[in-house]
């Protein structure tokens, strides 16, 4: 599977154009819409979410409720579609693409910011939600959640952080899902800690909002049941971790990506970094074919190939660059000092971004599968192997 998106923040809508999705697959539209609603949720969102009620319409590639193998077109209509009447922007925002994009394309700032907006991720969530349905049919489940917002974990000791890491590693998909879905911040703290963390994060975001500022955070996504063999070591552009890093890094406001231990591999020796291999005959029929690891510091990928363990990805999201307390800038026309433009925006979009990360990871994993038809050329989804 591969996909492209189109559309602008205040245009008529957002579109995802998907190719190479297998034929004969029944799409659950409501599950896509549920992901779109989750993307609009989370504490700290701005006024746009009160206007839009995102839902998907499948325009092409489907016949009597099933995919045909032809390109799929997913459409999300915008209610706020004032792109042609919206005021021009002349004060580029630091941290945004306003200035570089306007210079590169020789256009005013407005059309640049309209396409660059994180509103585009609604189309990526729709594509990823479709990919998750396919992955689930192969026994693969994907979940994204929030690890921290701002400096919320700065008061924790190293011992507390390591304890939380071990706890997360011990949880299966269903428990992570249960914890994540009960939280307004999409965090996965234990039952005993959840309420105090919700209060703590709400105070942090409220304070940031009062100051006219914005706040970022740390997001994690995990994919369970991934078989050995996705990706390849034979070419640099076929490595699964490279594909994942690129796709996650392309999400608006993401400034860093790590897999498994990530940057922490620099702090410890090789004997503690690499994951000892064992064999468990009782798991011979599972995704890992009986080969298991004592640890998962590699995050489920070695040499560009999935190794049968859970894939673990984290990314750093910067604070949104549109703030009610704007930074200094320059007027595009006069070249004189002026404060940056303020557009309606979020104070904290980290929970929403975790939904995007989850679905982008799912779409990337599905792209590592290759579709084969059986002898009767049915093209049925059951005839799918991985590269």
C-alpha positions as CSV (number, residue, x, y, z in Angstrom):
1,X,0.0,0.0,0.0
2,X,1.1,3.6,-0.7
3,X,-0.9,6.8,-0.3
4,X,-0.8,10.5,-0.9
5,X,-2.9,13.3,0.6
6,X,-4.4,16.4,-0.8
7,X,-6.3,19.4,0.5
8,X,-5.9,22.5,2.6
9,X,-6.8,23.5,6.1
10,X,-9.7,25.8,5.0
11,X,-10.3,24.3,1.6
12,X,-13.3,22.2,0.7
13,X,-11.8,19.1,2.4
14,X,-8.9,16.6,2.8
15,X,-8.3,13.6,0.6
16,X,-6.3,10.4,0.9
17,X,-5.5,8.6,-2.4
18,X,-4.5,5.0,-1.7
19,X,-3.0,2.5,-4.1
20,X,-2.3,-1.2,-3.9
21,X,-4.9,-2.0,-1.2
22,X,-6.0,-5.7,-1.7
23,X,-9.3,-6.5,-3.3
24,X,-12.1,-8.3,-1.6
25,X,-11.7,-6.5,1.8
26,X,-14.8,-5.1,3.6
27,X,-14.1,-1.7,5.0
28,X,-15.5,-0.7,8.4
29,X,-16.1,3.0,7.8
30,X,-17.2,3.6,11.4
31,X,-13.8,2.5,12.8
32,X,-12.2,5.1,10.5
33,X,-14.6,7.7,11.8
34,X,-13.8,6.7,15.4
35,X,-10.1,7.4,14.7
36,X,-11.0,10.8,13.2
37,X,-13.0,11.7,16.3
38,X,-10.0,10.7,18.5
39,X,-7.8,12.9,16.5
40,X,-10.1,15.8,17.3
41,X,-10.0,15.0,21.0
42,X,-7.6,15.6,23.8
43,X,-7.3,18.4,26.4
44,X,-5.8,21.6,25.0
45,X,-7.3,21.7,21.5
46,X,-8.4,24.9,19.9
47,X,-11.7,26.2,18.5
48,X,-11.4,24.5,15.1
49,X,-12.5,21.2,16.7
50,X,-15.8,22.7,17.8
51,X,-16.5,23.5,14.2
52,X,-15.5,20.3,12.4
53,X,-17.1,16.9,12.8
54,X,-14.7,14.8,10.8
55,X,-16.1,11.7,8.9
56,X,-14.9,9.9,5.9
57,X,-16.6,9.2,2.6
58,X,-15.2,6.5,0.2
59,X,-15.4,7.9,-3.3
60,X,-13.6,5.3,-5.4
61,X,-12.2,1.7,-5.3
62,X,-15.2,0.1,-3.6
63,X,-18.1,-2.0,-5.0
64,X,-20.9,-3.3,-2.9
65,X,-19.0,-2.6,0.3
66,X,-15.8,-4.3,-0.7
67,X,-12.5,-3.1,-2.1
68,X,-11.8,-3.8,-5.8
69,X,-8.1,-3.5,-5.9
70,X,-8.4,-0.1,-7.7
71,X,-7.2,3.1,-6.1
72,X,-9.2,4.1,-3.0
73,X,-10.2,7.7,-2.4
74,X,-11.1,8.8,1.1
75,X,-12.7,12.2,1.4
76,X,-13.1,14.3,4.6
77,X,-15.2,17.4,4.1
78,X,-14.3,20.7,5.8
79,X,-17.1,22.8,7.3
80,X,-14.8,25.8,7.6
81,X,-13.9,26.2,4.0
82,X,-13.1,29.9,3.7
83,X,-9.7,29.6,2.0
84,X,-10.4,32.2,-0.6
85,X,-11.8,34.8,1.8
86,X,-9.4,34.3,4.6
87,X,-7.2,37.3,5.3
88,X,-3.6,37.4,3.9
89,X,-0.7,36.7,6.2
90,X,2.2,39.1,6.1
91,X,4.0,38.3,9.4
92,X,5.6,34.8,9.1
93,X,5.5,32.7,12.3
94,X,8.9,31.5,13.7
95,X,8.8,27.7,13.8
96,X,6.4,27.4,10.9
97,X,7.0,27.0,7.2
98,X,5.5,30.4,6.4
99,X,8.7,32.2,5.4
100,X,10.7,29.4,3.7
101,X,7.6,28.1,1.8
102,X,6.7,31.6,0.5
103,X,10.2,32.2,-0.7
104,X,10.6,28.7,-2.2
105,X,7.3,28.8,-4.2
106,X,7.1,32.5,-4.9
107,X,3.6,32.7,-3.3
108,X,1.9,34.6,-0.5
109,X,2.0,33.0,2.9
110,X,-1.7,32.0,3.0
111,X,-1.6,29.2,0.5
112,X,1.6,27.9,2.0
113,X,0.2,27.7,5.5
114,X,-3.1,26.2,4.3
115,X,-1.3,23.1,2.9
116,X,1.3,22.9,5.7
117,X,-1.3,22.9,8.4
118,X,-1.6,19.9,10.7
119,X,-5.2,19.7,9.5
120,X,-3.7,17.6,6.7
121,X,-3.2,14.8,9.2
122,X,-6.9,14.0,9.1
123,X,-6.3,12.4,5.7
124,X,-3.3,10.4,7.1
125,X,-5.4,9.2,10.0
126,X,-8.1,8.0,7.6
127,X,-5.5,6.1,5.5
128,X,-3.8,4.6,8.6
129,X,-7.2,3.6,10.1
130,X,-7.9,1.6,6.9
131,X,-4.4,0.0,7.1
132,X,-5.1,-1.0,10.7
133,X,-8.1,-3.0,9.6
134,X,-5.9,-4.9,7.2
135,X,-3.2,-5.4,9.8
136,X,-5.7,-6.7,12.3
137,X,-6.7,-9.4,9.8
138,X,-3.0,-10.5,10.0
139,X,-2.9,-10.5,13.8
140,X,-1.1,-7.1,14.1
141,X,-2.4,-4.4,16.4
142,X,-1.1,-0.9,16.7
143,X,-1.5,1.6,19.5
144,X,-0.3,5.2,20.1
145,X,-0.3,7.0,23.4
146,X,1.3,10.0,25.2
147,X,4.4,9.4,27.4
148,X,4.7,13.0,28.7
149,X,3.6,16.6,28.0
150,X,6.0,19.5,28.6
151,X,8.1,18.9,31.7
152,X,5.4,16.8,33.4
153,X,7.9,14.0,34.2
154,X,10.8,16.3,35.2
155,X,10.1,15.7,38.9
156,X,10.4,11.9,38.5
157,X,13.5,10.2,39.7
158,X,15.4,7.9,37.3
159,X,14.2,5.0,39.4
160,X,10.5,6.0,38.8
161,X,11.1,6.5,35.1
162,X,12.7,3.0,34.8
163,X,9.8,1.5,36.8
164,X,7.3,3.1,34.4
165,X,9.3,1.8,31.4
166,X,9.3,-1.7,32.8
167,X,5.6,-1.5,33.5
168,X,4.8,-0.4,30.0
169,X,6.9,-3.2,28.5
170,X,4.9,-5.7,30.5
171,X,1.5,-4.6,29.2
172,X,-0.2,-6.2,26.2
173,X,-2.2,-4.3,23.6
174,X,-5.6,-4.7,25.3
175,X,-4.3,-3.3,28.6
176,X,-2.6,-0.3,27.0
177,X,-5.8,0.3,25.0
178,X,-8.0,0.2,28.1
179,X,-5.7,2.7,29.9
180,X,-5.3,5.0,26.9
181,X,-9.1,5.2,26.1
182,X,-10.0,6.2,29.7
183,X,-7.7,9.2,29.6
184,X,-8.4,12.7,28.3
185,X,-4.7,13.0,27.6
186,X,-4.3,9.5,26.0
187,X,-1.8,8.5,28.7
188,X,-1.3,5.0,30.0
189,X,-0.6,5.5,33.7
190,X,-1.8,2.8,36.2
191,X,-5.2,2.9,37.8
192,X,-3.7,4.3,41.0
193,X,-1.8,7.1,39.3
194,X,-4.2,8.0,36.5
195,X,-6.3,10.6,38.3
196,X,-3.3,12.5,39.8
197,X,-1.6,12.6,36.3
198,X,-4.8,13.9,34.7
199,X,-5.0,16.7,37.3
200,X,-1.3,17.5,36.9
201,X,-1.5,17.7,33.1
202,X,-4.6,19.8,33.1
203,X,-3.0,22.3,35.4
204,X,0.1,22.4,33.1
205,X,-1.9,23.1,30.0
206,X,-4.2,25.6,31.7
207,X,-1.2,27.6,32.9
208,X,0.4,27.5,29.5
209,X,-2.9,28.7,28.0
210,X,-3.1,31.6,30.4
211,X,0.4,32.6,29.4
212,X,-0.5,32.6,25.7
213,X,2.0,29.9,25.0
214,X,2.0,26.3,23.7
215,X,3.5,23.0,24.9
216,X,4.8,19.8,23.2
217,X,5.5,16.3,24.5
218,X,6.7,12.8,24.0
219,X,4.6,10.2,22.1
220,X,5.0,6.4,21.8
221,X,3.5,3.9,19.4
222,X,3.7,0.1,19.6
223,X,2.9,-2.6,17.0
224,X,2.1,-6.1,18.4
225,X,2.2,-9.3,16.4
226,X,4.5,-8.1,13.7
227,X,6.1,-11.1,12.0
228,X,9.7,-11.6,11.3
229,X,10.7,-10.3,7.9
230,X,9.1,-6.9,7.2
231,X,11.6,-4.7,5.5
232,X,15.0,-5.6,4.0
233,X,18.7,-5.2,4.6
234,X,19.5,-5.3,0.9
235,X,18.9,-1.6,0.1
236,X,19.0,1.5,2.2
237,X,15.5,2.5,1.0
238,X,14.0,-0.8,1.9
239,X,14.9,-0.8,5.6
240,X,11.8,-0.9,7.8
241,X,13.2,1.4,10.5
242,X,14.2,3.9,7.8
243,X,10.6,3.9,6.5
244,X,9.2,4.3,9.9
245,X,11.6,7.1,10.9
246,X,10.8,9.0,7.7
247,X,7.0,8.7,8.0
248,X,6.9,9.6,11.6
249,X,9.3,12.5,11.1
250,X,7.1,13.9,8.4
251,X,4.3,14.5,10.8
252,X,3.8,18.2,11.5
253,X,5.8,19.4,14.6
254,X,7.7,16.2,15.1
255,X,11.4,17.0,15.6
256,X,12.9,13.7,16.7
257,X,12.2,9.9,16.3
258,X,13.7,6.9,18.0
259,X,13.2,3.2,17.9
260,X,13.7,0.9,20.9
261,X,16.3,2.3,23.3
262,X,16.9,5.1,20.7
263,X,19.5,7.6,21.9
264,X,19.9,5.7,25.2
265,X,22.1,3.2,23.3
266,X,24.9,5.7,23.6
267,X,24.9,5.4,27.4
268,X,25.5,1.7,27.9
269,X,27.7,-1.0,26.6
270,X,26.9,-3.5,23.8
271,X,26.3,-6.4,26.2
272,X,23.5,-4.5,27.7
273,X,22.1,-3.0,24.5
274,X,21.6,-6.1,22.3
275,X,18.8,-8.6,23.0
276,X,19.8,-12.2,23.8
277,X,18.0,-14.8,21.5
278,X,16.1,-17.8,22.9
279,X,13.8,-20.4,21.4
280,X,10.4,-21.3,22.8
281,X,8.8,-24.2,20.9
282,X,5.4,-23.4,22.3
283,X,5.6,-20.1,20.3
284,X,6.7,-21.7,17.0
285,X,3.4,-20.9,15.4
286,X,3.5,-17.2,16.4
287,X,4.7,-14.2,14.5
288,X,8.3,-14.7,15.8
289,X,8.3,-18.4,14.8
290,X,9.4,-19.5,18.3
291,X,12.5,-17.2,18.4
292,X,12.1,-14.8,21.3
293,X,14.2,-12.1,22.9
294,X,14.9,-11.7,26.6
295,X,14.7,-7.9,26.1
296,X,13.5,-5.7,23.3
297,X,16.0,-2.9,23.3
298,X,16.1,-3.0,19.5
299,X,12.4,-2.0,19.4
300,X,11.5,-5.0,17.2
301,X,13.8,-4.2,14.2
302,X,17.4,-5.3,13.5
303,X,19.3,-4.5,10.3
304,X,16.2,-2.9,8.7
305,X,14.1,-6.1,9.2
306,X,11.4,-6.8,11.8
307,X,12.6,-9.5,14.2
308,X,9.2,-10.7,15.6
309,X,9.3,-8.6,18.8
310,X,6.9,-5.6,19.5
311,X,7.9,-2.6,17.4
312,X,8.4,0.4,19.7
313,X,8.7,3.9,18.3
314,X,8.9,7.3,20.2
315,X,8.8,10.8,18.8
316,X,9.3,14.3,20.2
317,X,6.6,16.9,19.3
318,X,7.6,20.5,19.6
319,X,5.2,23.2,21.0
320,X,2.9,24.5,18.2
321,X,4.5,27.6,16.7
322,X,1.2,29.6,16.6
323,X,0.8,31.3,19.9
324,X,-1.5,34.0,21.4
325,X,1.7,35.5,22.7
326,X,3.5,35.8,19.4
327,X,7.2,35.9,18.8
328,X,9.0,38.7,17.0
329,X,9.0,38.6,13.2
330,X,9.2,40.8,10.1
331,X,6.5,42.3,8.0
332,X,6.7,40.5,4.6
333,X,6.0,43.7,2.7
334,X,7.8,46.5,4.6
335,X,10.6,44.3,6.1
336,X,10.0,46.1,9.4
337,X,10.0,44.4,12.8
338,X,6.5,43.1,13.7
339,X,5.0,40.4,15.8
340,X,4.1,37.1,14.2
341,X,0.5,36.5,13.0
342,X,-1.8,34.6,15.3
343,X,-4.1,32.1,13.7
344,X,-6.7,30.0,15.7
345,X,-4.7,27.2,17.1
346,X,-4.2,24.6,19.9
347,X,-2.3,25.1,23.2
348,X,-1.4,21.4,23.3
349,X,-2.0,18.9,20.4
350,X,0.1,16.1,21.8
351,X,-2.8,13.7,22.5
352,X,-4.1,14.4,18.9
353,X,-0.7,13.9,17.5
354,X,-0.5,10.5,19.2
355,X,-3.5,9.4,17.1
356,X,-1.6,10.5,14.0
357,X,1.6,8.7,15.0
358,X,-0.4,5.5,15.6
359,X,-2.1,5.6,12.2
360,X,1.0,6.7,10.3
361,X,2.9,3.7,11.8
362,X,0.1,1.4,10.7
363,X,0.2,2.7,7.1
364,X,4.0,2.3,7.1
365,X,3.8,-1.3,8.3
366,X,1.2,-2.2,5.7
367,X,3.4,-0.7,3.0
368,X,6.0,-3.4,3.9
369,X,3.5,-6.2,2.9
370,X,3.3,-7.4,-0.7
371,X,0.1,-8.7,-2.2
372,X,0.2,-12.0,-4.1
373,X,-2.8,-13.6,-5.9
374,X,-3.3,-17.3,-5.7
375,X,-3.8,-19.6,-8.7
376,X,-7.4,-18.7,-9.2
377,X,-6.5,-15.0,-9.3
378,X,-9.0,-14.2,-6.7
379,X,-6.8,-11.5,-5.1
380,X,-8.4,-12.3,-1.8
381,X,-6.8,-10.6,1.2
382,X,-5.8,-14.0,2.6
383,X,-3.2,-14.2,-0.1
384,X,-0.8,-11.7,1.4
385,X,2.8,-12.3,2.3
386,X,5.5,-9.9,3.5
387,X,8.6,-8.8,1.6
